[in-house]
């Protein structure tokens, strides 16, 4: 992942890319990462030695379970 400083006025100029971090991360449809409000990146690191997933859990009505486990203040 790189960061590139830009200038937009009086014309667009892209600066020199700077490496933020490197590693092996999962990619998929859409944006494979998110940025937390404090600026940290949230992503899934690839597991070279891990076997691919063979199951997926689909949870319906998870908000009801959350309300049951964490009472309102």
PDB file with SEQRES, HELIX, SHEET and CRYST1 records, atoms N, CA, C and O in Angstrom:
SEQRES   1 A   73  UNK UNK UNK UNK UNK UNK UNK UNK UNK UNK UNK UNK UNK          
SEQRES   2 A   73  UNK UNK UNK UNK UNK UNK UNK UNK UNK UNK UNK UNK UNK          
SEQRES   3 A   73  UNK UNK UNK UNK UNK UNK UNK UNK UNK UNK UNK UNK UNK          
SEQRES   4 A   73  UNK UNK UNK UNK UNK UNK UNK UNK UNK UNK UNK UNK UNK          
SEQRES   5 A   73  UNK UNK UNK UNK UNK UNK UNK UNK UNK UNK UNK UNK UNK          
SEQRES   6 A   73  UNK UNK UNK UNK UNK UNK UNK UNK                              
HELIX    1 AA1 UNK A   62  UNK A   69  1                                   8    
SHEET    1 AA1 2 UNK A   2  UNK A   3  0                                        
SHEET    2 AA1 2 UNK A  18  UNK A  19 -1                                        
SHEET    1 AA2 2 UNK A   6  UNK A   7  0                                        
SHEET    2 AA2 2 UNK A  13  UNK A  14 -1                                        
SHEET    1 AA3 2 UNK A  33  UNK A  35  0                                        
SHEET    2 AA3 2 UNK A  41  UNK A  43 -1                                        
CRYST1    1.000    1.000    1.000  90.00  90.00  90.00 P 1           1          
ATOM      1  N   UNK A   1       0.853  -1.154   0.000  1.00  0.00           N  
ATOM      2  CA  UNK A   1       0.000   0.000   0.000  1.00  0.00           C  
ATOM      3  C   UNK A   1       0.905   1.224   0.000  1.00  0.00           C  
ATOM      4  O   UNK A   1       1.868   1.311   0.762  1.00  0.00           O  
ATOM      5  N   UNK A   2       0.576   2.152  -0.860  1.00  0.00           N  
ATOM      6  CA  UNK A   2       1.364   3.372  -1.002  1.00  0.00           C  
ATOM      7  C   UNK A   2       0.506   4.601  -0.716  1.00  0.00           C  
ATOM      8  O   UNK A   2      -0.716   4.559  -0.855  1.00  0.00           O  
ATOM      9  N   UNK A   3       1.145   5.678  -0.322  1.00  0.00           N  
ATOM     10  CA  UNK A   3       0.513   6.989  -0.201  1.00  0.00           C  
ATOM     11  C   UNK A   3       1.216   7.904  -1.188  1.00  0.00           C  
ATOM     12  O   UNK A   3       2.433   7.838  -1.361  1.00  0.00           O  
ATOM     13  N   UNK A   4       0.434   8.758  -1.831  1.00  0.00           N  
ATOM     14  CA  UNK A   4       1.001   9.682  -2.808  1.00  0.00           C  
ATOM     15  C   UNK A   4       0.484  11.086  -2.495  1.00  0.00           C  
ATOM     16  O   UNK A   4      -0.724  11.320  -2.534  1.00  0.00           O  
ATOM     17  N   UNK A   5       1.382  12.019  -2.186  1.00  0.00           N  
ATOM     18  CA  UNK A   5       0.919  13.390  -1.966  1.00  0.00           C  
ATOM     19  C   UNK A   5       0.470  13.996  -3.301  1.00  0.00           C  
ATOM     20  O   UNK A   5       1.083  13.757  -4.342  1.00  0.00           O  
ATOM     21  N   UNK A   6      -0.602  14.776  -3.252  1.00  0.00           N  
ATOM     22  CA  UNK A   6      -1.078  15.421  -4.477  1.00  0.00           C  
ATOM     23  C   UNK A   6      -1.272  16.914  -4.255  1.00  0.00           C  
ATOM     24  O   UNK A   6      -1.491  17.382  -3.138  1.00  0.00           O  
ATOM     25  N   UNK A   7      -1.185  17.630  -5.345  1.00  0.00           N  
ATOM     26  CA  UNK A   7      -1.480  19.063  -5.375  1.00  0.00           C  
ATOM     27  C   UNK A   7      -2.548  19.233  -6.437  1.00  0.00           C  
ATOM     28  O   UNK A   7      -2.434  18.658  -7.520  1.00  0.00           O  
ATOM     29  N   UNK A   8      -3.579  20.008  -6.154  1.00  0.00           N  
ATOM     30  CA  UNK A   8      -4.662  20.173  -7.134  1.00  0.00           C  
ATOM     31  C   UNK A   8      -4.714  21.570  -7.735  1.00  0.00           C  
ATOM     32  O   UNK A   8      -5.352  21.765  -8.769  1.00  0.00           O  
ATOM     33  N   UNK A   9      -4.065  22.537  -7.120  1.00  0.00           N  
ATOM     34  CA  UNK A   9      -4.069  23.909  -7.629  1.00  0.00           C  
ATOM     35  C   UNK A   9      -2.651  24.415  -7.799  1.00  0.00           C  
ATOM     36  O   UNK A   9      -1.838  24.125  -6.921  1.00  0.00           O  
ATOM     37  N   UNK A  10      -2.291  25.101  -8.782  1.00  0.00           N  
ATOM     38  CA  UNK A  10      -3.113  25.530  -9.918  1.00  0.00           C  
ATOM     39  C   UNK A  10      -3.327  24.409 -10.937  1.00  0.00           C  
ATOM     40  O   UNK A  10      -4.125  24.556 -11.863  1.00  0.00           O  
ATOM     41  N   UNK A  11      -2.617  23.291 -10.769  1.00  0.00           N  
ATOM     42  CA  UNK A  11      -2.829  22.130 -11.636  1.00  0.00           C  
ATOM     43  C   UNK A  11      -2.603  20.870 -10.816  1.00  0.00           C  
ATOM     44  O   UNK A  11      -2.033  20.923  -9.726  1.00  0.00           O  
ATOM     45  N   UNK A  12      -3.049  19.741 -11.342  1.00  0.00           N  
ATOM     46  CA  UNK A  12      -2.877  18.477 -10.628  1.00  0.00           C  
ATOM     47  C   UNK A  12      -1.438  17.996 -10.767  1.00  0.00           C  
ATOM     48  O   UNK A  12      -0.913  17.866 -11.873  1.00  0.00           O  
ATOM     49  N   UNK A  13      -0.816  17.736  -9.631  1.00  0.00           N  
ATOM     50  CA  UNK A  13       0.537  17.180  -9.619  1.00  0.00           C  
ATOM     51  C   UNK A  13       0.571  16.073  -8.578  1.00  0.00           C  
ATOM     52  O   UNK A  13       0.217  16.293  -7.419  1.00  0.00           O  
ATOM     53  N   UNK A  14       0.997  14.880  -8.990  1.00  0.00           N  
ATOM     54  CA  UNK A  14       1.162  13.755  -8.068  1.00  0.00           C  
ATOM     55  C   UNK A  14       2.624  13.692  -7.657  1.00  0.00           C  
ATOM     56  O   UNK A  14       3.523  13.747  -8.496  1.00  0.00           O  
ATOM     57  N   UNK A  15       2.849  13.575  -6.347  1.00  0.00           N  
ATOM     58  CA  UNK A  15       4.205  13.509  -5.823  1.00  0.00           C  
ATOM     59  C   UNK A  15       4.782  12.107  -5.905  1.00  0.00           C  
ATOM     60  O   UNK A  15       4.269  11.255  -6.631  1.00  0.00           O  
ATOM     61  N   UNK A  16       5.832  11.878  -5.173  1.00  0.00           N  
ATOM     62  CA  UNK A  16       6.516  10.586  -5.157  1.00  0.00           C  
ATOM     63  C   UNK A  16       5.783   9.617  -4.227  1.00  0.00           C  
ATOM     64  O   UNK A  16       5.538   9.948  -3.067  1.00  0.00           O  
ATOM     65  N   UNK A  17       5.429   8.419  -4.720  1.00  0.00           N  
ATOM     66  CA  UNK A  17       4.770   7.435  -3.859  1.00  0.00           C  
ATOM     67  C   UNK A  17       5.668   7.050  -2.682  1.00  0.00           C  
ATOM     68  O   UNK A  17       6.889   6.956  -2.808  1.00  0.00           O  
ATOM     69  N   UNK A  18       5.012   6.827  -1.519  1.00  0.00           N  
ATOM     70  CA  UNK A  18       5.726   6.412  -0.313  1.00  0.00           C  
ATOM     71  C   UNK A  18       5.078   5.125   0.196  1.00  0.00           C  
ATOM     72  O   UNK A  18       3.861   5.070   0.375  1.00  0.00           O  
ATOM     73  N   UNK A  19       5.882   4.097   0.427  1.00  0.00           N  
ATOM     74  CA  UNK A  19       5.378   2.815   0.913  1.00  0.00           C  
ATOM     75  C   UNK A  19       4.844   2.973   2.330  1.00  0.00           C  
ATOM     76  O   UNK A  19       5.563   3.441   3.213  1.00  0.00           O  
ATOM     77  N   UNK A  20       3.579   2.583   2.558  1.00  0.00           N  
ATOM     78  CA  UNK A  20       3.005   2.618   3.894  1.00  0.00           C  
ATOM     79  C   UNK A  20       3.291   1.317   4.632  1.00  0.00           C  
ATOM     80  O   UNK A  20       3.729   1.330   5.783  1.00  0.00           O  
ATOM     81  N   UNK A  21       3.041   0.198   3.964  1.00  0.00           N  
ATOM     82  CA  UNK A  21       3.321  -1.122   4.525  1.00  0.00           C  
ATOM     83  C   UNK A  21       3.236  -2.132   3.404  1.00  0.00           C  
ATOM     84  O   UNK A  21       2.706  -1.847   2.330  1.00  0.00           O  
ATOM     85  N   UNK A  22       3.759  -3.308   3.662  1.00  0.00           N  
ATOM     86  CA  UNK A  22       3.671  -4.376   2.670  1.00  0.00           C  
ATOM     87  C   UNK A  22       3.288  -5.670   3.352  1.00  0.00           C  
ATOM     88  O   UNK A  22       3.459  -5.820   4.562  1.00  0.00           O  
ATOM     89  N   UNK A  23       2.783  -6.584   2.591  1.00  0.00           N  
ATOM     90  CA  UNK A  23       2.357  -7.864   3.124  1.00  0.00           C  
ATOM     91  C   UNK A  23       1.452  -8.555   2.127  1.00  0.00           C  
ATOM     92  O   UNK A  23       1.216  -8.058   1.026  1.00  0.00           O  
ATOM     93  N   UNK A  24       0.957  -9.693   2.526  1.00  0.00           N  
ATOM     94  CA  UNK A  24       0.060 -10.470   1.686  1.00  0.00           C  
ATOM     95  C   UNK A  24      -1.338 -10.373   2.278  1.00  0.00           C  
ATOM     96  O   UNK A  24      -1.600 -10.898   3.360  1.00  0.00           O  
ATOM     97  N   UNK A  25      -2.240  -9.694   1.558  1.00  0.00           N  
ATOM     98  CA  UNK A  25      -3.581  -9.461   2.066  1.00  0.00           C  
ATOM     99  C   UNK A  25      -4.618  -9.983   1.088  1.00  0.00           C  
ATOM    100  O   UNK A  25      -4.376 -10.054  -0.117  1.00  0.00           O  
ATOM    101  N   UNK A  26      -5.778 -10.347   1.623  1.00  0.00           N  
ATOM    102  CA  UNK A  26      -6.861 -10.875   0.803  1.00  0.00           C  
ATOM    103  C   UNK A  26      -7.377  -9.795  -0.141  1.00  0.00           C  
ATOM    104  O   UNK A  26      -7.436  -8.617   0.210  1.00  0.00           O  
ATOM    105  N   UNK A  27      -7.743 -10.215  -1.332  1.00  0.00           N  
ATOM    106  CA  UNK A  27      -8.381  -9.324  -2.296  1.00  0.00           C  
ATOM    107  C   UNK A  27      -9.700  -9.940  -2.698  1.00  0.00           C  
ATOM    108  O   UNK A  27      -9.882 -11.151  -2.573  1.00  0.00           O  
ATOM    109  N   UNK A  28     -10.602  -9.145  -3.170  1.00  0.00           N  
ATOM    110  CA  UNK A  28     -11.903  -9.671  -3.560  1.00  0.00           C  
ATOM    111  C   UNK A  28     -12.658  -8.625  -4.346  1.00  0.00           C  
ATOM    112  O   UNK A  28     -12.073  -7.677  -4.869  1.00  0.00           O  
ATOM    113  N   UNK A  29     -13.955  -8.805  -4.422  1.00  0.00           N  
ATOM    114  CA  UNK A  29     -14.803  -7.868  -5.140  1.00  0.00           C  
ATOM    115  C   UNK A  29     -14.927  -6.594  -4.301  1.00  0.00           C  
ATOM    116  O   UNK A  29     -15.108  -6.665  -3.085  1.00  0.00           O  
ATOM    117  N   UNK A  30     -14.833  -5.459  -4.933  1.00  0.00           N  
ATOM    118  CA  UNK A  30     -14.941  -4.201  -4.202  1.00  0.00           C  
ATOM    119  C   UNK A  30     -13.634  -3.844  -3.519  1.00  0.00           C  
ATOM    120  O   UNK A  30     -12.565  -4.306  -3.918  1.00  0.00           O  
ATOM    121  N   UNK A  31     -13.726  -3.034  -2.509  1.00  0.00           N  
ATOM    122  CA  UNK A  31     -12.543  -2.582  -1.776  1.00  0.00           C  
ATOM    123  C   UNK A  31     -12.192  -3.611  -0.706  1.00  0.00           C  
ATOM    124  O   UNK A  31     -13.005  -3.856   0.185  1.00  0.00           O  
ATOM    125  N   UNK A  32     -11.014  -4.218  -0.762  1.00  0.00           N  
ATOM    126  CA  UNK A  32     -10.663  -5.294   0.184  1.00  0.00           C  
ATOM    127  C   UNK A  32     -10.121  -4.785   1.519  1.00  0.00           C  
ATOM    128  O   UNK A  32      -9.478  -5.541   2.248  1.00  0.00           O  
ATOM    129  N   UNK A  33     -10.370  -3.524   1.850  1.00  0.00           N  
ATOM    130  CA  UNK A  33      -9.905  -2.970   3.123  1.00  0.00           C  
ATOM    131  C   UNK A  33     -10.839  -1.843   3.537  1.00  0.00           C  
ATOM    132  O   UNK A  33     -11.676  -1.391   2.756  1.00  0.00           O  
ATOM    133  N   UNK A  34     -10.680  -1.402   4.771  1.00  0.00           N  
ATOM    134  CA  UNK A  34     -11.411  -0.237   5.234  1.00  0.00           C  
ATOM    135  C   UNK A  34     -10.452   0.581   6.091  1.00  0.00           C  
ATOM    136  O   UNK A  34      -9.402   0.088   6.504  1.00  0.00           O  
ATOM    137  N   UNK A  35     -10.809   1.804   6.351  1.00  0.00           N  
ATOM    138  CA  UNK A  35      -9.978   2.677   7.168  1.00  0.00           C  
ATOM    139  C   UNK A  35     -10.796   3.081   8.386  1.00  0.00           C  
ATOM    140  O   UNK A  35     -11.878   3.653   8.260  1.00  0.00           O  
ATOM    141  N   UNK A  36     -10.265   2.775   9.570  1.00  0.00           N  
ATOM    142  CA  UNK A  36     -10.942   3.099  10.821  1.00  0.00           C  
ATOM    143  C   UNK A  36     -10.934   4.616  11.033  1.00  0.00           C  
ATOM    144  O   UNK A  36     -10.104   5.316  10.453  1.00  0.00           O  
ATOM    145  N   UNK A  37     -11.852   5.128  11.858  1.00  0.00           N  
ATOM    146  CA  UNK A  37     -11.907   6.575  12.102  1.00  0.00           C  
ATOM    147  C   UNK A  37     -10.581   7.163  12.602  1.00  0.00           C  
ATOM    148  O   UNK A  37     -10.296   8.336  12.361  1.00  0.00           O  
ATOM    149  N   UNK A  38      -9.777   6.360  13.290  1.00  0.00           N  
ATOM    150  CA  UNK A  38      -8.497   6.873  13.792  1.00  0.00           C  
ATOM    151  C   UNK A  38      -7.370   6.742  12.773  1.00  0.00           C  
ATOM    152  O   UNK A  38      -6.215   7.028  13.088  1.00  0.00           O  
ATOM    153  N   UNK A  39      -7.697   6.307  11.537  1.00  0.00           N  
ATOM    154  CA  UNK A  39      -6.702   6.239  10.470  1.00  0.00           C  
ATOM    155  C   UNK A  39      -6.036   4.888  10.281  1.00  0.00           C  
ATOM    156  O   UNK A  39      -5.255   4.723   9.345  1.00  0.00           O  
ATOM    157  N   UNK A  40      -6.322   3.910  11.145  1.00  0.00           N  
ATOM    158  CA  UNK A  40      -5.738   2.572  10.974  1.00  0.00           C  
ATOM    159  C   UNK A  40      -6.431   1.850   9.818  1.00  0.00           C  
ATOM    160  O   UNK A  40      -7.616   2.059   9.557  1.00  0.00           O  
ATOM    161  N   UNK A  41      -5.676   1.006   9.139  1.00  0.00           N  
ATOM    162  CA  UNK A  41      -6.236   0.187   8.078  1.00  0.00           C  
ATOM    163  C   UNK A  41      -6.767  -1.111   8.674  1.00  0.00           C  
ATOM    164  O   UNK A  41      -6.160  -1.679   9.582  1.00  0.00           O  
ATOM    165  N   UNK A  42      -7.901  -1.574   8.159  1.00  0.00           N  
ATOM    166  CA  UNK A  42      -8.505  -2.827   8.584  1.00  0.00           C  
ATOM    167  C   UNK A  42      -8.573  -3.717   7.361  1.00  0.00           C  
ATOM    168  O   UNK A  42      -9.228  -3.375   6.377  1.00  0.00           O  
ATOM    169  N   UNK A  43      -7.889  -4.876   7.415  1.00  0.00           N  
ATOM    170  CA  UNK A  43      -7.882  -5.796   6.280  1.00  0.00           C  
ATOM    171  C   UNK A  43      -7.584  -7.199   6.773  1.00  0.00           C  
ATOM    172  O   UNK A  43      -7.214  -7.398   7.931  1.00  0.00           O  
ATOM    173  N   UNK A  44      -7.747  -8.158   5.897  1.00  0.00           N  
ATOM    174  CA  UNK A  44      -7.499  -9.555   6.238  1.00  0.00           C  
ATOM    175  C   UNK A  44      -6.180  -9.974   5.628  1.00  0.00           C  
ATOM    176  O   UNK A  44      -5.983  -9.892   4.416  1.00  0.00           O  
ATOM    177  N   UNK A  45      -5.282 -10.423   6.483  1.00  0.00           N  
ATOM    178  CA  UNK A  45      -3.983 -10.874   6.001  1.00  0.00           C  
ATOM    179  C   UNK A  45      -4.119 -12.292   5.455  1.00  0.00           C  
ATOM    180  O   UNK A  45      -4.767 -13.139   6.070  1.00  0.00           O  
ATOM    181  N   UNK A  46      -3.511 -12.546   4.306  1.00  0.00           N  
ATOM    182  CA  UNK A  46      -3.564 -13.862   3.688  1.00  0.00           C  
ATOM    183  C   UNK A  46      -2.792 -14.861   4.528  1.00  0.00           C  
ATOM    184  O   UNK A  46      -1.724 -14.547   5.055  1.00  0.00           O  
ATOM    185  N   UNK A  47      -3.322 -16.045   4.650  1.00  0.00           N  
ATOM    186  CA  UNK A  47      -2.640 -17.120   5.355  1.00  0.00           C  
ATOM    187  C   UNK A  47      -2.069 -18.091   4.347  1.00  0.00           C  
ATOM    188  O   UNK A  47      -2.778 -18.963   3.844  1.00  0.00           O  
ATOM    189  N   UNK A  48      -0.804 -17.945   4.055  1.00  0.00           N  
ATOM    190  CA  UNK A  48      -0.160 -18.792   3.043  1.00  0.00           C  
ATOM    191  C   UNK A  48      -0.335 -20.276   3.335  1.00  0.00           C  
ATOM    192  O   UNK A  48      -0.550 -21.069   2.417  1.00  0.00           O  
ATOM    193  N   UNK A  49      -0.244 -20.660   4.617  1.00  0.00           N  
ATOM    194  CA  UNK A  49      -0.285 -22.085   4.949  1.00  0.00           C  
ATOM    195  C   UNK A  49      -1.688 -22.573   5.297  1.00  0.00           C  
ATOM    196  O   UNK A  49      -1.904 -23.775   5.453  1.00  0.00           O  
ATOM    197  N   UNK A  50      -2.638 -21.657   5.418  1.00  0.00           N  
ATOM    198  CA  UNK A  50      -3.990 -22.059   5.777  1.00  0.00           C  
ATOM    199  C   UNK A  50      -4.740 -22.620   4.575  1.00  0.00           C  
ATOM    200  O   UNK A  50      -4.577 -22.155   3.446  1.00  0.00           O  
ATOM    201  N   UNK A  51      -5.558 -23.622   4.842  1.00  0.00           N  
ATOM    202  CA  UNK A  51      -6.396 -24.185   3.786  1.00  0.00           C  
ATOM    203  C   UNK A  51      -7.543 -23.215   3.495  1.00  0.00           C  
ATOM    204  O   UNK A  51      -7.975 -22.492   4.394  1.00  0.00           O  
ATOM    205  N   UNK A  52      -8.035 -23.185   2.275  1.00  0.00           N  
ATOM    206  CA  UNK A  52      -9.152 -22.289   1.965  1.00  0.00           C  
ATOM    207  C   UNK A  52     -10.396 -22.665   2.769  1.00  0.00           C  
ATOM    208  O   UNK A  52     -10.590 -23.829   3.123  1.00  0.00           O  
ATOM    209  N   UNK A  53     -11.221 -21.684   3.049  1.00  0.00           N  
ATOM    210  CA  UNK A  53     -12.451 -21.927   3.805  1.00  0.00           C  
ATOM    211  C   UNK A  53     -13.375 -22.841   3.016  1.00  0.00           C  
ATOM    212  O   UNK A  53     -13.495 -22.716   1.797  1.00  0.00           O  
ATOM    213  N   UNK A  54     -14.021 -23.753   3.715  1.00  0.00           N  
ATOM    214  CA  UNK A  54     -14.961 -24.674   3.068  1.00  0.00           C  
ATOM    215  C   UNK A  54     -16.378 -24.464   3.563  1.00  0.00           C  
ATOM    216  O   UNK A  54     -17.315 -25.076   3.049  1.00  0.00           O  
ATOM    217  N   UNK A  55     -16.546 -23.589   4.572  1.00  0.00           N  
ATOM    218  CA  UNK A  55     -17.871 -23.315   5.111  1.00  0.00           C  
ATOM    219  C   UNK A  55     -18.008 -21.822   5.341  1.00  0.00           C  
ATOM    220  O   UNK A  55     -17.021 -21.101   5.489  1.00  0.00           O  
ATOM    221  N   UNK A  56     -19.261 -21.374   5.369  1.00  0.00           N  
ATOM    222  CA  UNK A  56     -19.551 -19.989   5.702  1.00  0.00           C  
ATOM    223  C   UNK A  56     -20.722 -19.985   6.672  1.00  0.00           C  
ATOM    224  O   UNK A  56     -21.667 -20.757   6.516  1.00  0.00           O  
ATOM    225  N   UNK A  57     -20.658 -19.119   7.667  1.00  0.00           N  
ATOM    226  CA  UNK A  57     -21.756 -18.994   8.639  1.00  0.00           C  
ATOM    227  C   UNK A  57     -22.581 -17.773   8.272  1.00  0.00           C  
ATOM    228  O   UNK A  57     -22.046 -16.674   8.125  1.00  0.00           O  
ATOM    229  N   UNK A  58     -23.875 -17.966   8.126  1.00  0.00           N  
ATOM    230  CA  UNK A  58     -24.787 -16.873   7.806  1.00  0.00           C  
ATOM    231  C   UNK A  58     -25.662 -16.650   9.026  1.00  0.00           C  
ATOM    232  O   UNK A  58     -26.419 -17.541   9.412  1.00  0.00           O  
ATOM    233  N   UNK A  59     -25.573 -15.479   9.638  1.00  0.00           N  
ATOM    234  CA  UNK A  59     -26.301 -15.205  10.870  1.00  0.00           C  
ATOM    235  C   UNK A  59     -27.410 -14.209  10.586  1.00  0.00           C  
ATOM    236  O   UNK A  59     -27.159 -13.085  10.151  1.00  0.00           O  
ATOM    237  N   UNK A  60     -28.643 -14.639  10.838  1.00  0.00           N  
ATOM    238  CA  UNK A  60     -29.790 -13.771  10.677  1.00  0.00           C  
ATOM    239  C   UNK A  60     -30.195 -13.232  12.045  1.00  0.00           C  
ATOM    240  O   UNK A  60     -29.971 -13.876  13.070  1.00  0.00           O  
ATOM    241  N   UNK A  61     -30.783 -12.060  12.047  1.00  0.00           N  
ATOM    242  CA  UNK A  61     -31.291 -11.446  13.277  1.00  0.00           C  
ATOM    243  C   UNK A  61     -30.223 -11.319  14.353  1.00  0.00           C  
ATOM    244  O   UNK A  61     -30.505 -11.509  15.536  1.00  0.00           O  
ATOM    245  N   UNK A  62     -29.003 -11.002  13.950  1.00  0.00           N  
ATOM    246  CA  UNK A  62     -27.916 -10.912  14.919  1.00  0.00           C  
ATOM    247  C   UNK A  62     -28.108  -9.767  15.896  1.00  0.00           C  
ATOM    248  O   UNK A  62     -27.561  -9.796  16.998  1.00  0.00           O  
ATOM    249  N   UNK A  63     -28.887  -8.747  15.503  1.00  0.00           N  
ATOM    250  CA  UNK A  63     -29.118  -7.637  16.435  1.00  0.00           C  
ATOM    251  C   UNK A  63     -29.933  -8.087  17.639  1.00  0.00           C  
ATOM    252  O   UNK A  63     -29.732  -7.589  18.746  1.00  0.00           O  
ATOM    253  N   UNK A  64     -30.845  -9.021  17.430  1.00  0.00           N  
ATOM    254  CA  UNK A  64     -31.623  -9.555  18.553  1.00  0.00           C  
ATOM    255  C   UNK A  64     -30.722 -10.318  19.515  1.00  0.00           C  
ATOM    256  O   UNK A  64     -30.880 -10.205  20.731  1.00  0.00           O  
ATOM    257  N   UNK A  65     -29.800 -11.077  18.997  1.00  0.00           N  
ATOM    258  CA  UNK A  65     -28.839 -11.796  19.842  1.00  0.00           C  
ATOM    259  C   UNK A  65     -27.977 -10.802  20.614  1.00  0.00           C  
ATOM    260  O   UNK A  65     -27.701 -11.000  21.797  1.00  0.00           O  
ATOM    261  N   UNK A  66     -27.553  -9.736  19.944  1.00  0.00           N  
ATOM    262  CA  UNK A  66     -26.741  -8.720  20.605  1.00  0.00           C  
ATOM    263  C   UNK A  66     -27.527  -8.059  21.747  1.00  0.00           C  
ATOM    264  O   UNK A  66     -26.988  -7.860  22.836  1.00  0.00           O  
ATOM    265  N   UNK A  67     -28.787  -7.724  21.499  1.00  0.00           N  
ATOM    266  CA  UNK A  67     -29.618  -7.118  22.549  1.00  0.00           C  
ATOM    267  C   UNK A  67     -29.784  -8.045  23.744  1.00  0.00           C  
ATOM    268  O   UNK A  67     -29.809  -7.593  24.889  1.00  0.00           O  
ATOM    269  N   UNK A  68     -29.896  -9.341  23.476  1.00  0.00           N  
ATOM    270  CA  UNK A  68     -30.040 -10.314  24.551  1.00  0.00           C  
ATOM    271  C   UNK A  68     -28.764 -10.411  25.391  1.00  0.00           C  
ATOM    272  O   UNK A  68     -28.826 -10.537  26.614  1.00  0.00           O  
ATOM    273  N   UNK A  69     -27.622 -10.352  24.730  1.00  0.00           N  
ATOM    274  CA  UNK A  69     -26.341 -10.521  25.433  1.00  0.00           C  
ATOM    275  C   UNK A  69     -25.835  -9.229  26.069  1.00  0.00           C  
ATOM    276  O   UNK A  69     -25.127  -9.271  27.076  1.00  0.00           O  
ATOM    277  N   UNK A  70     -26.192  -8.087  25.491  1.00  0.00           N  
ATOM    278  CA  UNK A  70     -25.709  -6.800  26.001  1.00  0.00           C  
ATOM    279  C   UNK A  70     -26.908  -5.914  26.264  1.00  0.00           C  
ATOM    280  O   UNK A  70     -27.402  -5.244  25.357  1.00  0.00           O  
ATOM    281  N   UNK A  71     -27.382  -5.908  27.511  1.00  0.00           N  
ATOM    282  CA  UNK A  71     -28.572  -5.109  27.839  1.00  0.00           C  
ATOM    283  C   UNK A  71     -28.335  -3.626  27.588  1.00  0.00           C  
ATOM    284  O   UNK A  71     -27.217  -3.130  27.719  1.00  0.00           O  
ATOM    285  N   UNK A  72     -29.405  -2.931  27.227  1.00  0.00           N  
ATOM    286  CA  UNK A  72     -29.340  -1.482  26.996  1.00  0.00           C  
ATOM    287  C   UNK A  72     -29.008  -0.766  28.306  1.00  0.00           C  
ATOM    288  O   UNK A  72     -29.365  -1.232  29.388  1.00  0.00           O  
ATOM    289  N   UNK A  73     -28.333   0.347  28.194  1.00  0.00           N  
ATOM    290  CA  UNK A  73     -27.963   1.114  29.406  1.00  0.00           C  
ATOM    291  C   UNK A  73     -29.118   1.911  29.920  1.00  0.00           C  
ATOM    292  O   UNK A  73     -28.987   2.611  30.924  1.00  0.00           O  
TER     293      UNK A  73                                                      
END                                                                             
